[in-house]
Amino acid sequence: MSDTKIAAANETKRGTNYSLYNGGSLQDWSQHKMEHPVRGKVRGKHFLKDHLDFTGCEISINSLPAGVAVPFSHQHKENEEVYIFIQGQGQMQIDHEIIDVSEGSIVRIAPNGLRTWRNNSAEPLVYIVIQVRENSLRQHTFEDGIPNMDPIDWPAI
Ligand code: ZN
């Protein structure tokens, strides 16, 4: 019997060098609730930092219902944001410029960019937002990776 770690929906499990969180299936992301400092109770937005112990970024998983627009714009003090759209269709407005987004659209916004977005479709708009300090990346990808060529042992499928 293999000793695999599984997290139930909305559960975190931790190992020595990892945290595992299960955000649930995409259609259930609209059920997440949070207390937002400006908007009050907000559904469909869920921050992951505390579930996963991030130390350099914040990530949220989001589902905006059909026809709904975020009711305000915002900027950031020092963090850039990356919006990764994984389902549905919508529009972002960045410094009053409108761009269409859909599954596969990935948008990076500098801290000073005034941003808002809406779902102008009949299906949920599902997306992930990564927030990270602008200019904090010192090395990346292959510069940061340390290859290990030890044999890998998987249990049989
Ligand atoms: Zn933001």
Residues whose N, C-alpha, C, O or C-beta is under 5 A from the ligand:
A	BS01	ZN	none
